[in-house]
Amino acid sequence: MEIHAIAHAYNGFSSKFGIPRQSGRAKSVLTRIVFEPDYRVEEALRGIEQWSHLWLIWGFSEVESKRSQTEWTPTVRPPRLGGNKRVGVFATRSPFRPNNLGLSSVELVRVEKTQTEGVVLWVSGADLMSGTPIFDIKPYLPYTDIHTEATCGFASLHTDYRLEVRFPDGLSHRLDEQTLAELKEILAEDPRPQYHSDANRIYNFEYSGYHISFRVENNTLVVVEVQMKGDKVKG
């Protein structure tokens, strides 16, 4: 079976580092879903505004594209287990799978009609890098998709884990209100590899044209530098 991208996602994530590990964790982050010309058909989206949430089926485009399916590994090392314990790939949401498909639940914020891109969907809470191919979109049905009795294995140990995020005034004032809110939610998720704990180590990532540097001490993340278009400011 061949599948083709019907759309692509666009947001502030220009690299994998910093992307929330699950959808819905950074609800301030807005993502545009822009359809490919062959699927830019308004009729195909008739009634979609009636749904509050959607399922996105997408591709891990940054995973080795040339890897043969015969080379897949049956076990992976989830970051949430410190990166040193192996678990079966089908018991995780690792991107390193026989078929590099991802699944995300997102909130539909608005439906926008444009002259150049047709109908564009704006969603929040996506855990996707900008440019990610979207293969399908389906409505989220709360009466069947929610399972209140569900258990979630090793992931249950981290459901409430969040960092306190501190932006020095000299840095936060350089960001618009929306970008600042997005960054605070993203950073609160602790983008670091789970096995990193050096309080003096400086981490860097890019978001919406900003280069952000931070360090983490105990449960507090402190932003130490913001850079945009060559203009660097330290806190």
Phi and psi in degrees as a GROMACS rama.xvg file:
@    title "Ramachandran Plot"
@    xaxis  label "Phi"
@    yaxis  label "Psi"
@TYPE xy
-102.645  136.899  GLU-2
-121.609  148.452  ILE-3
-126.582  148.389  HIS-4
-67.6281  126.099  ALA-5
-91.9974  -17.9077  ILE-6
-161.322  173.731  ALA-7
-134.717  150.06  HIS-8
-97.8478  139.924  ALA-9
-133.706  127.48  TYR-10
-155.592  -158.847  ASN-11
-87.6828  -2.57168  GLY-12
-85.3569  103.878  PHE-13
-91.8928  -9.00411  SER-14
-145.427  169.539  SER-15
-70.362  -34.4733  LYS-16
-64.8366  127.693  PHE-17
103.38  -18.0285  GLY-18
-67.585  131.829  ILE-19
-53.1974  144.598  PRO-20
-74.1832  -16.0817  ARG-21
-141.608  156.125  GLN-22
-71.6966  154.365  SER-23
82.843  -3.32948  GLY-24
-83.6451  -30.113  ARG-25
-120.101  82.9837  ALA-26
-73.5527  -15.7018  LYS-27
-73.7074  -21.4043  SER-28
-73.3329  121.622  VAL-29
-100.506  139.355  LEU-30
-129.925  135.151  THR-31
-94.6048  131.243  ARG-32
-104.788  108.899  ILE-33
-108.043  123.559  VAL-34
-80.4122  148.42  PHE-35
-68.6672  152.655  GLU-36
-50.2029  -40.9796  PRO-37
-66.5116  -21.3227  ASP-38
-113.534  12.3086  TYR-39
-84.5812  60.6154  ARG-40
-116.061  114.57  VAL-41
-58.8174  -35.5586  GLU-42
-61.5657  -29.4833  GLU-43
-68.0895  -15.958  ALA-44
-111.327  10.5503  LEU-45
-58.7589  124.401  ARG-46
88.737  -2.47958  GLY-47
-66.1661  -25.1966  ILE-48
-67.8611  -10.5053  GLU-49
-76.6847  -13.7436  GLN-50
-100.913  137.299  TRP-51
-84.8087  -28.7623  SER-52
-134.96  154.418  HIS-53
-133.775  154.429  LEU-54
-97.182  132.003  TRP-55
-109.153  129.288  LEU-56
-107.518  121.526  ILE-57
-141.527  177.545  TRP-58
-115.407  139.666  GLY-59
-74.9747  82.6229  PHE-60
-69.7701  -18.2411  SER-61
-91.5195  -6.80143  GLU-62
-75.9349  148.524  VAL-63
-40.718  108.643  GLU-64
-75.1381  -22.2927  SER-65
-95.065  -0.359467  LYS-66
-67.8707  130.668  ARG-67
-73.4306  146.568  SER-68
-62.2218  -22.7291  GLN-69
-75.3369  -9.18875  THR-70
-99.8342  7.32071  GLU-71
-67.6669  154.618  TRP-72
-107.771  129.395  THR-73
-71.7504  -17.5255  PRO-74
-125.991  153.298  THR-75
-135.604  169.905  VAL-76
-116.139  94.5111  ARG-77
-60.484  136.025  PRO-78
-57.825  -33.9091  PRO-79
-70.2991  -10.597  ARG-80
-104.83  21.8627  LEU-81
84.5961  -0.732402  GLY-82
75.898  11.2233  GLY-83
-128.669  8.51718  ASN-84
-121.953  130.404  LYS-85
-90.7265  140.934  ARG-86
-135.83  152.043  VAL-87
-59.5308  136.041  GLY-88
-57.2542  -34.1863  VAL-89
-79.8809  -2.47495  PHE-90
-101.33  14.0741  ALA-91
-138.232  175.416  THR-92
-110.102  26.9553  ARG-93
-56.4531  143.42  SER-94
-73.6592  -14.2115  PRO-95
-90.4549  86.3442  PHE-96
-132.738  165.979  ARG-97
-55.7942  -41.7465  PRO-98
-119.94  122.364  ASN-99
-79.6679  62.9725  ASN-100
-106.212  139.678  LEU-101
-117.971  160.013  GLY-102
-136.025  126.99  LEU-103
-135.762  140.259  SER-104
-99.8624  122.984  SER-105
-130.418  159.836  VAL-106
-94.0545  132.745  GLU-107
-82.4845  112.88  LEU-108
-85.5541  -46.3826  VAL-109
-164.218  160.799  ARG-110
-113.458  122.666  VAL-111
-117.806  129.884  GLU-112
-94.9567  123.631  LYS-113
-121.223  159.568  THR-114
-79.7294  -31.2162  GLN-115
-99.915  -26.6219  THR-116
-118.234  7.80685  GLU-117
69.9018  -148.559  GLY-118
-80.9167  125.652  VAL-119
-114.29  136.566  VAL-120
-99.0973  131.155  LEU-121
-103.933  123.685  TRP-122
-127.015  158.713  VAL-123
-120.77  154.331  SER-124
82.8561  13.9663  GLY-125
-74.8356  143.048  ALA-126
-107.815  52.9829  ASP-127
-123.855  145.624  LEU-128
-79.6048  148.694  MET-129
-60.2667  131.608  SER-130
98.1608  -2.90404  GLY-131
-61.7469  132.191  THR-132
-74.8672  136.947  PRO-133
-105.173  126.314  ILE-134
-98.0006  -26.3771  PHE-135
-163.071  157.813  ASP-136
-134.267  130.831  ILE-137
-134.917  148.176  LYS-138
-65.8542  146.761  PRO-139
-90.1544  126.187  TYR-140
-111.214  104.069  LEU-141
-62.1067  -30.8701  PRO-142
-72.519  -15.2453  TYR-143
-122.948  -24.4384  THR-144
-86.6409  -17.3331  ASP-145
-93.4307  128.546  ILE-146
-124.969  96.4065  HIS-147
-65.1492  -20.7449  THR-148
-91.3162  1.94128  GLU-149
-66.768  147.237  ALA-150
-112.438  157.838  THR-151
-134.136  35.4293  CYS-152
50.8301  -138.795  GLY-153
-65.6592  -21.4637  PHE-154
-66.2202  -22.2214  ALA-155
-65.8192  -18.0484  SER-156
-74.4227  -11.7718  LEU-157
-127.323  12.4559  HIS-158
-64.3852  -32.3328  THR-159
-103.58  6.51141  ASP-160
-77.0277  121.896  TYR-161
-149.216  150.856  ARG-162
-96.3406  151.993  LEU-163
-78.9031  132.49  GLU-164
-111.22  126.988  VAL-165
-116.428  121.704  ARG-166
-108.804  112.334  PHE-167
-54.8514  144.696  PRO-168
-53.3711  -38.423  ASP-169
-64.6646  -19.0402  GLY-170
-99.9212  -41.5054  LEU-171
-64.3402  -32.1914  SER-172
-69.4944  -14.0585  HIS-173
-87.3674  -6.21911  ARG-174
-107.93  142.179  LEU-175
-69.474  162.083  ASP-176
-58.7836  -41.9643  GLU-177
-66.8029  -46.0184  GLN-178
-64.3946  -38.6711  THR-179
-63.039  -43.0332  LEU-180
-63.806  -41.3438  ALA-181
-63.2055  -46.312  GLU-182
-63.8678  -38.8419  LEU-183
-62.3997  -40.5935  LYS-184
-69.4969  -40.3329  GLU-185
-63.4442  -47.6862  ILE-186
-69.8245  -30.9168  LEU-187
-62.7119  -22.2828  ALA-188
-77.3488  -6.83443  GLU-189
62.95  84.7032  ASP-190
-69.2055  -12.1376  PRO-191
-63.0279  153.165  ARG-192
-57.1353  141.499  PRO-193
-60.7389  -26.5828  GLN-194
-89.3013  4.40946  TYR-195
-92.5618  131.573  HIS-196
-144.501  13.285  SER-197
-74.8204  114.954  ASP-198
-67.6809  -18.8076  ALA-199
-94.6113  -6.95717  ASN-200
-75.2419  136.249  ARG-201
-101.195  129.413  ILE-202
-109.488  151.103  TYR-203
-134.521  141.311  ASN-204
-155.585  166.171  PHE-205
-115.369  141.168  GLU-206
-152.618  126.357  TYR-207
50.8043  40.5305  SER-208
84.8093  -1.33054  GLY-209
-102.18  143.012  TYR-210
-103.676  117.262  HIS-211
-111.092  131.143  ILE-212
-116.713  140.062  SER-213
-151.726  163.608  PHE-214
-134.143  162.084  ARG-215
-129.202  125.842  VAL-216
-125.938  120.99  GLU-217
57.5601  -118.327  ASN-218
-112.024  24.9663  ASN-219
-119.769  126.567  THR-220
-101.276  125.15  LEU-221
-114.301  121.949  VAL-222
-77.4703  126.811  VAL-223
-111.856  -12.4577  VAL-224
-159.146  140.305  GLU-225
-130.715  130.968  VAL-226
-132.898  135.189  GLN-227
-144.255  128.207  MET-228
51.4582  43.3572  LYS-229
81.4615  -1.99771  GLY-230
-100.653  102.722  ASP-231
-97.6976  134.55  LYS-232
-130.891  131.606  VAL-233
-109.661  150.505  LYS-234
